[in-house]
Amino acid sequence: MARAPERVTDESSEPLIRAKPLPRRLPVVGAPPELVPARMINEVLYCERLMYLEWAQGEFEDNVFTVEGRSVHRRADVAGGELPPRPAGAAARGGAEQAAAQRAGAEKAAAQGAGVEQVAATASPAPPRRAAGRRSDRDDDADEPAPYEARSVWLSSERLGITAKIDVVEGDASGRLLPIEYKRGHAPDVPGGAYLPERAQLCAHVLLLREHGYACDEAAIYFAASRRRVPIAIDEALIAATEAAAARAREVTRAAAIPPPLVDSPKCNGCSLVGICLPDETNLLRRLSGEELDAATEAQGPAPEADGSEELEGPLAVDPWGLAGAAGGEARSGDGDAEGEIELRRLHPARDDKLPVYVQEQGARVGLAGERLVVHSRAGGQTEARLSNTSQVALLGNVQISTQAMRALLERGIPLCFMTSGGYYLGRATGLESRNVELRVAQHRAAADEAFCLSFARGVVVSKIKNARTMLRRNHTAPELAVLSELDQLARKAAEAPSLASLLGLEGTAARVYFGAFPGMLKGTDEVKGAFDLEGRNRRPPRDPVNALLSLAYALLAKELAVTLGTVGLDPLLGFYHQPRFGRPALALDLMEEFRPIVADSVVVAVINNGVVVPDDFQRFGGAVALRPAGRKKFLLAYERRMDQLVTHPVFGYRISYRRVLEVQARLLARVLLGEVGAYPSFRTR
C-alpha cells in the first residue's frame, strides 16, 4: 500500500508536498488485444511459437520468401474500389461493427504508417472502372470481372474477436461477396484446395463479411507461382476449427510464456524468424541440461480436421531447401561408446549479405541519392553505397550526415553509429528497434538478481581466460608452461568466485599474465618487434602502438555488440557483470569479454605479423599514440575480414561468421532471460 506524501515546510514559501519514494516494481505484460488478426489464426495452426513471436513479442525478420510475398501483394495492399450495397435488412446488424472496423483499421494504419484506409461498403450507381491487366490473377477461362471489387478491406468484429485486412473482395449486384487472398507459392494438390492454416485464414475473412451483413459462401486463394485461383469451401467443420484457433491464439498470448520450439520440424526450413526463434539450438541446450523434450510439440494448436491429412504447409512451403533429411537433434553414429552426439541443422545463413559502411575522412559529408548513400569528400570525390546492401553506418570524428540520409537509415532500421576520430564508441541512432517488451522486463528482472549476475559473469570470465590461453597456444612462438598453467588455474578459480568483486580481481590477474606473454605472439624482424614492444596493457590514452591497436579493436567490438543487442531487443546499457554507469554499454562489454582474445586480439596480432600496419602508420601526441587515417583504414578492413570469417560454433557444430556468432549469442542470452534455457552457453574455442 502506498504511503501518504509528507509535508515539507519551506520558510520562504508555502508548505511543499514531497512524495515518498515507492518500492520499484517491474511492470507485467498486459492482456492480449481483444481482436485476433486473421493472419495469427493462420500462424497458430502452423506454429504457435511463430504466432507468439510475431503477435505477442512483435518480432519480424525478412527473407527471400517474405520479400517475394510483399511483391505479390503490392497491388492488393493499395486500398481502392468499393463493395456492393448490403442486402436489405443487413445494415442494422453491421453498422456498429463497421464503425469498429474503421476504428481498428485507422489505428493499425496509423501505427504502421501504411496509409491504408477502410473501404466503405456503399453503393455505386455504376460499376467502378477496373485497372488494365487485372485479369492476371484469374484463370484463363474465368468469367468476366465482377462488377464490384475492393482492395485492402479492413474489417473487425468484436463479437467474433477477429480482425483482418482482406486482399481483394469481389462482389455482384446481389450483394454476394468473394474474398480472395494472395499467396506467393504454388497451389498444393491437397483436399480442400489448400492446407488448414490458409483455409482457416480465409474462413475468418468469410465470417467477418457475414458479420457485416453480406452473403458470402466461399473464398478463394490466388497462388502467384501457379497463376491460378483456387476456391475454398466454407463448412461447419472449418468454421469450428477457425474459432478454436482464434481462442487458442488468445490463450497462448494471455499465458505470457513463449511456446516451446518445434522438434526437428521441416516447418522451420525457410521460416524468416528462424534466426530469432533458434529452434534447434534451444532444443539442444534444453536436452543437454537434462530436460525431456516433448515430441508432441509438433502437434500444437487445435486438432486437425477429420480427414487426417498432415497439415505441414503454412506461410512457407515445406523444406524449400531440401534440408529435412538433416534433422536437428538426431543422434549420429560414431566410434566408441559415445551416445547422443548431436548433429544440428544450420537453418539461418552463415553470413550476412549486408556490410557496414565506415566514414573516417574528417569533413566528409554523407548524403542521399535515391536508394544510395553518397559520401562526398573534401577533395571533391564521392563514394556510393546501396542502402539495401548496408547493415550499419559508422561515422568517425567530424563527419556530417544529411537529414534525408539519416531518415532513410532510420526508416530501414539501419543503425547509425557515432565514434570519435580515434574509434571510441559514443553511441548510435536507430529507428524503432525490437518491440519485445517482455525481453526488456526480463532483462531488468535478471539484473536485479545477484545470483544470476554472478553465474553469468563467471561464465563469460572463464571463457575469456580460456580463449586467451588458446590464443597463446596457437600464436606464441614458445608459450611458457607456467603461464598456461596459471591461466588454467585462474579459470578454475573464476568458475567458483564467491562475488563479482573477487571475479574482477581474478580477471585482472589473468589479464596481467596474458598481456605479459602477448609480445611472444608478435613476429618479424628485431626492428619491427622493437617498434611494437608491449609493456602491459595501458589505455586512455594508449601509450604505444600495440595498445593503440587493442583500444581501437575493443571499441569496434563494443560498437558491434551494442548494435547487435539493440537489434535483438536487449538494452546495451544494462549489464550483469559490468555494473551500469552513465554512457557505458555494460551489456555489450559483458558479451564481448569472451570475444576479446579471439576477435580483437587476433586482428591486432594478424595486422602486425602480416605487415598490414607498419610503424609509420602511427602518430604521437605527447605521450599518446594513435593510428593515422591511412593506417586506420587498413585496420578497419582487417577487422571486417575477421568478422566475416567462418568459424565452427563450439556448441552447435555448424560454421557461421563471427558477426553471425555475436547475434546467435545475443539471442541465446535472450532465451536464457525468458526462461527457455537454463544457462548462457559461452563461446569457447578449442
ZAKEKOL-261505 format. One record per residue (C-alpha): residue in one letter; y negated, x negated, z. Coordinates in steps of 0.05 Angstrom, whole numbers, plus 5000, padded with zeros to 4 digits. Example, Ala and Ser with C-alpha at 12.3 -4.5 7.8 and 13.67 -1.06 7.14 Angstrom:
REM ZAKEKOL-261505
a509047545156s502147275143
***
This chain:
REM ZAKEKOL-261505
m500050005000a493249724980r488649515036a481749805043p475949375019e472049015072r464549085081v460548435078t453348415105d448148015068e441447905105s437347945041s440548555010e444549185021p451549125050l456448884996i463349144984r468448594971a475548774952k481348464989p485948044945l492148434926p499048124921r500547924849r505648364816l508348254746p507948864701v514149224679v515549434608g513650164598a517550724568p519150704493p514851114445e516651844442l517751844366v523351424337p521851154267a527051344215r527850614199m530150494271i535351044262n538050624204e538049984245v541050264309l547050474268y547249794233c545949344293e543049554360r540448844373l536648844307m533449514325y531449254394l528448614367e524248974316w522249604355a522149414428q520148674422g516048714358e519748134325f520048044249e521147484200d521247484125n526647214080v528147294006f531147984015t525348274054v520347984004e524348283947g524548943984r516948953990s516448823916v520849433902h516449853949r509749613922r508450253884a511450723934d507250423990v500750653956a499151343982g497751853928g499652503896e500753163932l506153623958p507154333934p504654913977r509255114034p513455734023a510556374052g511356434127a512555684137a505455454150a505055714221r511155324243g508854684210g501554694229a501954354297e507053854273q502853684212a496953524257a501553084299a503852744236q496752604215r495152304283a501451874283g500251644212a492951474226e494751094290k500150674256a495850544195a490150304239a494849864279q497849544217g491549534175a495449824118g490450344099v495850874090e493451584094q497352224109v498452624046a496253334059a501153884039t496254303999a496954693936s494054483870p492254923811a495254433761p500653913765p497953213781r497652713726r503252203731a502451463721a505351143659g512250863668r514051293728r520751463698s523250753712d526251003778r530251553745d536751563706d536151553630d539052253626a534652523682d530653163673e523253173662p519052933721a517953423777p511353793776y509453533845e510052833871a507252483933r508051763954s507851454024v508252114060w507852014136l510952584177s512652664251s515853184295e515253204370r521053694375l525753234337g522652604366i522452274298t517151974253a517851694183k514051454123i517651734062d517051303999v516851873948v517352623954e518453043892g517853803892d517654413848a513255023848s518055403893g516754903949r523554563947l522953813960l527053193948p525452563990i527051903955e528051233989y527450583951k532650023963r532749333932g540249253923h545849543881a548650233891p555150173931d561550513907v562950883972p563951613992g557351964002g553651503955a551151024009y553150764077l551851144141p545450774163e541950934097r544451654096a542151764167q535251504149l534851994091c537452544135a531552414183h526852504123v530053164106l529653414178l522253244181l520753614116r524654214141e520854184206h514354224167g516554864133y519354614067a526054764035c530054114030d537554094019e538753383995a535652693988a536352103941i536351343943y533750943884f537450273880a532849803843a538249293824s542549843793r536450233766r540050863789r538351443834v544051653880p544052363911i545352413986a548353054011i545953314079d551253664121e552053834194a556153214210l550652764182i545353144220a549153064285a550052314272t542652244257e540452604320a545352194362a542651554331a535551744349a537651894421r541451224423a535250844399r531151144455e536650994505v537350264485t529850154485r528950514552a534050054584a529249464572a535148994561i536748694493p543748884469p548748314462p549647984394l555048204346v561247764350d563047394286s559947944244p558647884169k552548324181c548847704206n549347354139g542647454104c539247814162s531947594164l531947584240v538047144248g533646544267i530546964323c536947304345l541346684344p547747104349d553046554343e549046064386t548146584441n555446784440l557746064442l553445904503r555946524537r563046334521l562045624546s559345894611g565846274622e563246964602e568247404566l565447674501d566948394484a569448434413a567749174416t560448964408e561849024334a562449784342q555649904371g551950554365p554351264352a561451364329p562551334254e563851964215a570752264209d572351944143g573751284179s570250844128e568050174154e560450204159l558549484147e552749604099g545649684122p538949354106l542748794070a549048704030v555048454069d555647694067p550947574007w552246814010g559846844018l559946574088a564447094120g570346614118a566746124164a566746604223g562646324281g566446224345e573446144314a577745614346r579345064297s585644664299g585243934318d589243364346g591843334417d591443894467a584144074455e583144824454g577245264437e573644754394i568145164363e566045164290l559345514285r556245824224r549345584205l546246244188h539046004181p536145484133a536744754152r529544614133d523044994127d520545034056k513445014081l509744374101p503844234147v497144014120y493343454156v485943334141q483242704174e477542474130q471142534170g466143004138a471343354094r470844094082v476544594075g475245204032l479045763998a480145883924g484746473912e491346333945r489845583953l486545164006v481744663975v479844034014h473243733990s472043004008r465142704019a466142273957g466842903913g474342913904q478643503923t485843653942e489344323939a495044633979r498145313966l497845794025s504846034011n507345314020t503345164083s506445204152q500344974192v493644624183a491444054229l484143824228l483043134259g475942994281n469643244247v472643664192q469444324172i473144954150s470045574119t470546264150q474246514088a479445964094m480346084169r481146834159a486346714105l490246274153l489846784209e491947364164r498146984142g499946744212i498746014194p496545624257l490145214252c490444624300f484444214323m485343484343t480742904357s479942374305g484941954344g490142514344y489242814414y491243544411l485444004431g488044704415r489645194359a487045824327t492246344309g492647064287l496847574321e502947184344s509347474374r508648174403n514448054450v511148224517e517948244551l518647504539r511747344567v513347744630a519947384637q516546714629h511546864685r517147114730a521146474718a515046034730a514546334800d521946184814e522345494845a529845454838f529445604763c523845094753l527744554788s534144704750f530544704683a526644064700r533043694720g536043854652v530243614610v529142974651v536542794648s536442904573k530142474566i533341894605k539941944567n536341974500a532241364519r538640994536t541441194468m535240924434l536140244467r543540224449r542040384377n535939954364h535639394415t538038724388a541638564453p540839104506e541938864577l547739194612a543539224676v538239634640l543240114610s546840184677e540340314714l538340854665d545141174673q544541174749l537541464745a540142024701r545542194752k540342194808a535742644767a541343144759e541443234834a534043144851p532143594910s525043744887l520243684829a516443124865s522642694872l524342844799l517542584778g518941944816l525641854782e522641984714g517141474726t522240944747a526341084685a520141024641r518440334671v525540094658y525640374588f518940104566g520539444597a526139384546f522239714490p519839054456g527138874443m527439444392l521839134351k524038674295g520338194248t517137514249d514237204312e507337354286v508938094279k512338114347g506237784377a501538294345f505838864371d507138594440l508039124493e506939034568g508939714595r506140394579n498540494581r494141044554r487341384557p485640954522p491540554496r490139804501d495039534450p497539744381v504439984405n501440434458a496440694406l502240904362l506041204420s500041614442l499041884372a506342054364y506542424431a500242814412l503243024346l509743234381a505843634434k501943984378e508444144342l511644454403a505344844423v505345164354t512845304357l512445614426g506746064406t510746294345v516746444388g512546854437l512146384496d505646154529p505045404516l500445324577l505345584629g510745064643f516444984692y516644224702h509444044685q505144474730p499644894698r492944534691f486744724653g487644604579r494444264584p500244554543a505044484602l511044834570a510244424506l510343794549d516644064584l520544154520m518143514488e520843074544e527843034514f524942914444r520142344462p525241784451i528942064391v522942324353a516441994375d519041314397s523741294337v517841374289v513940824324v519840344321a521140514248v513940414223i513439734257n520339474237n519539714164g512439444157v509440124144v504039974195v501339264200p496538934249d490639024202d491339784207f488539764278q481439704304r478839544374f473139844413g472239454476g478939494510a481540084469v485840034406a486340574352l489040654282r484440614223p484541234176a489040884125g494040684178r493841384209k495441684142k501541244135f503741414205l502942164193l507342114131a512641734171y512342254226e513242824177r519242474145r522442434214m521143164228d524343354161q530442914173l537043284184v540743184249t547243464276h545943934335p549943654393v551944354418f552744764355g555144234306y551144434245r545844004212i538544214213s531843854211y528443614274r522844124262r528144674259v531344384322l524844484360e524745214340v532045324358q531045014427a524845434440r528546064421l534445864465l529545794522a527246504507r534446734511v535146394579l528746724605l531147414582g537747314618e542347264559v544246534570g545446234639a542345544629y537945184578p542344764531s538944084529f538743664465r542343014478t544342544422r550542124425
***
